[in-house]
Amino acid sequence: MSIKNPNSAKTDAERRAQNKWEQANRVTLGVRLSKADGEAFRAWCAARGQTVNAALSSYVADCLRGSAFPDQAAPENSPASQKTGAAEAPKIPAEDSGD
């Protein structure tokens, strides 16, 4: 059995398998910003030796753990609320149409 060079290109089968896994296990979130804000955020990340994706991923993880905003509970279906028993978010009553 040969050992694959980690620097070599993936085979079509490996690429399909990875794409299938990514589709089943990942989601892409996006944000639209002004060019100035986007460039400023890229510079902020670069100054900290971090990619934009790493900074945003870390922020999302902090939000779900409840550590991004300590005064707010984690969303009720987040991993943090399931582990820590965080309070359930209040239900917003349906608006009455006044008929």
Backbone as ProteinMPNN parsed JSONL, in Angstrom:
{"seq_chain_A": "MSIKNPNSAKTDAERRAQNKWEQANRVTLGVRLSKADGEAFRAWCAARGQTVNAALSSYVADCLRGSAFPDQAAPENSPASQKTGAAEAPKIPAEDSGD", "coords_chain_A": {"N_chain_A": [[0.839, -1.182, 0.0], [0.588, 2.174, -0.87], [1.828, 5.277, 0.412], [0.153, 8.272, 0.594], [1.065, 11.402, -0.708], [0.745, 14.25, 1.205], [0.679, 16.734, 0.028], [-0.216, 16.442, -2.501], [-2.672, 16.697, -5.136], [-6.184, 16.213, -4.539], [-8.068, 13.269, -5.272], [-10.835, 12.78, -7.553], [-12.805, 11.252, -6.28], [-12.132, 11.597, -3.564], [-12.574, 14.328, -3.318], [-15.339, 14.461, -3.89], [-16.315, 12.986, -1.699], [-15.5, 14.631, 0.435], [-16.931, 16.979, -0.175], [-19.546, 16.009, 0.117], [-19.566, 15.427, 2.859], [-19.102, 18.008, 3.899], [-21.441, 19.328, 3.034], [-23.37, 18.003, 4.527], [-22.624, 18.6, 7.15], [-21.849, 21.24, 7.617], [-22.456, 24.82, 7.462], [-22.699, 27.809, 5.61], [-22.379, 31.09, 6.567], [-23.189, 34.452, 5.873], [-22.313, 37.94, 5.524], [-23.103, 41.286, 4.724], [-21.278, 44.155, 4.215], [-20.214, 47.605, 4.286], [-17.653, 48.649, 2.002], [-15.594, 49.987, 3.298], [-15.953, 49.222, 6.017], [-15.609, 46.444, 5.755], [-12.94, 46.267, 4.815], [-11.648, 47.459, 6.98], [-12.243, 45.607, 8.985], [-10.925, 43.348, 7.987], [-8.288, 44.277, 8.192], [-8.148, 44.615, 10.967], [-8.347, 41.939, 11.792], [-6.041, 40.881, 10.548], [-4.055, 42.28, 11.918], [-4.142, 40.983, 14.292], [-3.25, 38.534, 13.661], [-5.02, 36.689, 12.545], [-7.496, 35.023, 10.557], [-10.324, 36.307, 8.706], [-12.436, 34.486, 8.643], [-11.771, 32.842, 10.837], [-12.014, 34.685, 12.944], [-14.753, 35.369, 12.804], [-15.918, 32.832, 13.144], [-15.058, 32.234, 15.733], [-16.4, 34.247, 17.14], [-19.093, 33.498, 16.712], [-19.093, 31.024, 18.035], [-18.566, 31.946, 20.654], [-20.912, 33.418, 21.107], [-22.832, 31.353, 21.112], [-22.003, 29.907, 23.3], [-22.622, 31.685, 25.175], [-20.824, 33.529, 26.081], [-20.162, 35.777, 24.634], [-21.903, 37.888, 25.041], [-22.322, 38.384, 28.109], [-24.531, 39.191, 29.667], [-26.748, 38.185, 28.474], [-28.754, 35.315, 27.841], [-27.839, 32.201, 26.285], [-29.037, 31.186, 23.026], [-32.031, 29.16, 22.983], [-31.815, 26.679, 21.627], [-29.143, 26.224, 21.382], [-25.887, 24.666, 21.773], [-24.812, 25.508, 24.198], [-27.015, 26.183, 25.844], [-28.171, 23.729, 26.141], [-26.292, 22.328, 27.583], [-25.852, 23.872, 29.875], [-28.29, 24.489, 30.876], [-29.556, 26.911, 30.376], [-31.824, 29.657, 30.685], [-34.999, 29.511, 29.077], [-35.765, 31.272, 26.117], [-37.967, 34.092, 26.129], [-41.331, 33.774, 24.969], [-42.776, 35.378, 22.207], [-45.79, 36.951, 22.025], [-48.411, 36.392, 19.615], [-49.517, 38.901, 17.364], [-52.566, 40.623, 17.848], [-55.121, 40.924, 15.541], [-57.231, 42.607, 15.865], [-59.874, 42.227, 15.002]], "CA_chain_A": [[0.0, 0.0, 0.0], [1.415, 3.363, -0.967], [1.484, 6.397, 1.291], [-0.187, 9.422, -0.244], [1.715, 12.664, -0.414], [-0.294, 15.193, 1.661], [0.693, 17.933, -0.807], [-0.739, 16.155, -3.831], [-4.076, 17.052, -5.359], [-7.161, 15.178, -4.173], [-8.728, 12.584, -6.375], [-12.241, 13.156, -7.691], [-13.567, 10.542, -5.248], [-11.87, 12.266, -2.285], [-13.247, 15.632, -3.389], [-16.786, 14.213, -3.748], [-16.566, 12.572, -0.317], [-15.378, 15.803, 1.297], [-18.07, 17.854, -0.463], [-20.73, 15.395, 0.719], [-19.461, 15.631, 4.304], [-19.279, 19.443, 4.144], [-22.847, 19.675, 2.841], [-24.149, 17.42, 5.618], [-22.174, 18.999, 8.478], [-21.449, 22.648, 7.715], [-23.311, 25.838, 6.866], [-21.975, 29.049, 5.351], [-23.106, 32.293, 6.942], [-22.61, 35.6, 5.179], [-22.666, 39.269, 5.999], [-22.79, 42.345, 3.773], [-20.778, 45.352, 4.884], [-19.644, 48.609, 3.381], [-16.262, 48.319, 1.683], [-14.733, 50.543, 4.343], [-16.045, 48.356, 7.197], [-15.007, 45.158, 5.423], [-11.491, 46.434, 4.788], [-11.207, 47.731, 8.349], [-12.301, 44.356, 9.738], [-9.814, 42.511, 7.499], [-7.065, 44.826, 8.783], [-8.226, 44.297, 12.398], [-8.022, 40.512, 11.908], [-4.639, 40.692, 10.172], [-3.226, 42.817, 12.995], [-4.179, 40.006, 15.373], [-2.763, 37.264, 13.132], [-6.193, 35.826, 12.451], [-8.267, 35.199, 9.333], [-11.685, 36.791, 8.905], [-13.244, 33.317, 8.961], [-11.473, 32.422, 12.207], [-12.584, 35.681, 13.865], [-16.213, 35.231, 12.814], [-16.235, 31.529, 13.735], [-14.842, 32.375, 17.169], [-17.489, 35.072, 17.659], [-20.307, 32.678, 16.714], [-18.939, 30.059, 19.13], [-18.735, 32.688, 21.906], [-22.339, 33.728, 21.251], [-23.559, 30.132, 21.439], [-21.622, 29.537, 24.672], [-23.14, 32.72, 26.064], [-19.75, 34.362, 26.594], [-19.992, 36.997, 23.848], [-22.694, 38.885, 25.746], [-22.602, 37.694, 29.369], [-25.808, 39.569, 30.266], [-27.831, 37.552, 27.724], [-28.703, 33.857, 27.805], [-27.605, 31.598, 24.971], [-30.283, 30.764, 22.378], [-32.525, 27.935, 23.615], [-31.426, 25.457, 20.945], [-27.696, 26.192, 21.21], [-25.216, 23.682, 22.623], [-24.601, 26.071, 25.527], [-28.226, 26.101, 26.649], [-28.44, 22.323, 26.426], [-25.333, 21.874, 28.584], [-25.887, 24.642, 31.106], [-29.659, 24.692, 31.323], [-29.874, 28.336, 30.288], [-33.26, 29.948, 30.669], [-35.628, 29.52, 27.759], [-36.076, 32.614, 25.629], [-39.392, 34.38, 26.261], [-42.146, 33.639, 23.764], [-43.388, 36.631, 21.785], [-47.182, 36.649, 21.674], [-48.865, 36.77, 18.277], [-50.255, 40.158, 17.373], [-53.997, 40.513, 17.672], [-55.498, 41.745, 14.396], [-58.265, 43.547, 16.286], [-61.136, 42.031, 14.26]], "C_chain_A": [[0.884, 1.245, 0.0], [0.914, 4.443, -0.004], [1.273, 7.615, 0.41], [0.553, 10.662, 0.229], [0.646, 13.674, 0.003], [-0.366, 16.462, 0.826], [0.123, 17.693, -2.193], [-2.218, 16.511, -3.918], [-4.977, 15.884, -4.975], [-7.716, 14.521, -5.424], [-10.176, 13.056, -6.443], [-13.087, 12.504, -6.603], [-13.368, 11.19, -3.883], [-12.594, 13.606, -2.226], [-14.76, 15.467, -3.218], [-17.132, 13.834, -2.312], [-16.492, 13.772, 0.629], [-16.545, 16.761, 1.075], [-19.349, 17.327, 0.164], [-20.724, 15.616, 2.23], [-19.714, 17.094, 4.649], [-20.749, 19.838, 4.041], [-23.701, 19.162, 3.999], [-23.824, 18.038, 6.971], [-21.817, 20.467, 8.65], [-22.5, 23.552, 7.075], [-22.444, 27.084, 6.666], [-22.89, 30.214, 5.707], [-22.426, 33.463, 6.242], [-23.073, 36.905, 5.786], [-22.28, 40.268, 4.919], [-22.424, 43.597, 4.557], [-20.386, 46.378, 3.836], [-18.192, 48.209, 3.114], [-15.331, 48.796, 2.786], [-14.754, 49.654, 5.594], [-15.394, 47.004, 6.943], [-13.49, 45.225, 5.424], [-10.937, 46.681, 6.185], [-11.214, 46.446, 9.18], [-11.191, 43.404, 9.296], [-8.497, 42.967, 8.121], [-7.008, 44.505, 10.275], [-7.827, 42.848, 12.624], [-6.544, 40.271, 11.624], [-3.698, 41.179, 11.273], [-3.154, 41.854, 14.178], [-3.721, 38.621, 14.908], [-3.861, 36.239, 12.941], [-6.887, 36.068, 11.11], [-9.645, 35.734, 9.69], [-12.579, 35.619, 9.313], [-13.015, 32.86, 10.401], [-12.085, 33.389, 13.225], [-14.1, 35.532, 13.959], [-16.641, 33.906, 13.433], [-16.106, 31.578, 15.255], [-15.974, 33.181, 17.809], [-18.787, 34.274, 17.744], [-20.236, 31.678, 17.863], [-19.126, 30.739, 20.484], [-20.201, 33.027, 22.153], [-23.114, 32.492, 21.709], [-23.212, 29.617, 22.834], [-22.17, 30.542, 25.672], [-22.065, 33.64, 26.591], [-19.531, 35.634, 25.793], [-20.723, 38.158, 24.516], [-23.125, 38.258, 27.075], [-23.953, 38.021, 29.987], [-26.995, 38.936, 29.55], [-27.654, 36.041, 27.741], [-28.432, 33.385, 26.387], [-28.943, 31.224, 24.354], [-30.709, 29.389, 22.888], [-32.105, 26.653, 22.921], [-29.923, 25.368, 20.723], [-27.087, 25.112, 22.097], [-25.027, 24.201, 24.042], [-25.84, 25.929, 26.393], [-28.547, 24.652, 27.0], [-27.515, 21.806, 27.517], [-25.529, 22.569, 29.918], [-27.288, 24.855, 31.645], [-30.05, 26.151, 31.316], [-31.381, 28.528, 30.181], [-33.786, 29.986, 29.247], [-35.964, 30.952, 27.377], [-37.57, 32.862, 25.758], [-40.108, 34.249, 24.927], [-42.79, 34.981, 23.464], [-44.812, 36.327, 21.37], [-47.525, 37.123, 20.263], [-49.665, 38.059, 18.381], [-51.73, 39.894, 17.122], [-54.391, 41.452, 16.536], [-56.605, 42.738, 14.705], [-59.571, 43.41, 15.533], [-62.327, 42.158, 15.112]], "O_chain_A": [[1.823, 1.345, 0.79], [-0.268, 4.5, 0.338], [2.119, 7.946, -0.422], [0.648, 10.926, 1.428], [-0.276, 13.935, -0.771], [-1.353, 17.195, 0.897], [-0.01, 18.63, -2.98], [-2.915, 16.61, -2.908], [-4.586, 14.721, -5.073], [-7.817, 15.136, -6.485], [-10.682, 13.661, -5.498], [-13.992, 13.138, -6.061], [-14.324, 11.324, -3.119], [-13.16, 13.968, -1.195], [-15.393, 16.234, -2.492], [-18.13, 14.307, -1.768], [-17.327, 13.91, 1.523], [-17.091, 17.299, 2.038], [-20.151, 18.101, 0.685], [-21.753, 15.953, 2.816], [-20.456, 17.392, 5.585], [-21.247, 20.599, 4.871], [-24.657, 19.825, 4.404], [-24.667, 18.009, 7.867], [-21.507, 20.886, 9.765], [-23.315, 23.113, 6.264], [-21.559, 27.366, 7.473], [-24.017, 30.314, 5.22], [-21.21, 33.45, 6.046], [-24.093, 36.966, 6.473], [-21.245, 40.115, 4.27], [-23.159, 44.038, 5.44], [-20.245, 46.062, 2.655], [-17.581, 47.508, 3.919], [-14.393, 48.095, 3.164], [-13.704, 49.363, 6.166], [-14.705, 46.473, 7.814], [-12.826, 44.344, 5.969], [-9.873, 46.168, 6.533], [-10.309, 46.217, 9.981], [-10.583, 42.73, 10.128], [-7.682, 42.14, 8.531], [-5.946, 44.161, 10.795], [-7.058, 42.55, 13.539], [-5.873, 39.549, 12.361], [-2.665, 40.561, 11.531], [-2.214, 41.906, 14.971], [-3.793, 37.653, 15.664], [-3.646, 35.046, 13.156], [-6.869, 37.183, 10.59], [-10.083, 35.628, 10.835], [-13.391, 35.75, 10.229], [-13.969, 32.529, 11.104], [-12.614, 32.959, 14.25], [-14.667, 35.563, 15.051], [-17.626, 33.86, 14.17], [-16.941, 31.031, 15.975], [-16.45, 32.838, 18.891], [-19.504, 34.363, 18.74], [-21.214, 31.501, 18.589], [-19.773, 30.181, 21.37], [-20.678, 32.935, 23.284], [-23.96, 32.583, 22.599], [-24.034, 28.963, 23.476], [-22.183, 30.284, 26.876], [-22.341, 34.462, 27.465], [-18.776, 36.501, 26.233], [-20.217, 39.279, 24.55], [-24.198, 37.659, 27.147], [-24.482, 37.219, 30.756], [-28.136, 39.126, 29.971], [-26.53, 35.544, 27.664], [-28.75, 34.071, 25.416], [-29.899, 30.966, 25.085], [-29.863, 28.547, 23.19], [-32.042, 25.612, 23.574], [-29.467, 24.524, 19.953], [-27.709, 24.689, 23.072], [-25.074, 23.422, 24.994], [-25.726, 25.587, 27.57], [-29.133, 24.383, 28.048], [-27.906, 20.937, 28.296], [-25.394, 21.948, 30.973], [-27.455, 25.353, 32.759], [-30.812, 26.586, 32.18], [-32.104, 27.68, 29.659], [-33.101, 30.437, 28.329], [-36.395, 31.745, 28.213], [-38.367, 31.953, 25.526], [-39.55, 34.577, 23.88], [-43.295, 35.647, 24.367], [-45.031, 35.53, 20.458], [-46.997, 38.127, 19.785], [-50.391, 38.283, 19.35], [-52.098, 39.058, 16.297], [-54.045, 42.633, 16.554], [-56.89, 43.62, 13.894], [-60.318, 44.383, 15.429], [-63.45, 42.019, 14.628]]}, "name": "protein", "num_of_chains": 1, "seq": "MSIKNPNSAKTDAERRAQNKWEQANRVTLGVRLSKADGEAFRAWCAARGQTVNAALSSYVADCLRGSAFPDQAAPENSPASQKTGAAEAPKIPAEDSGD"}
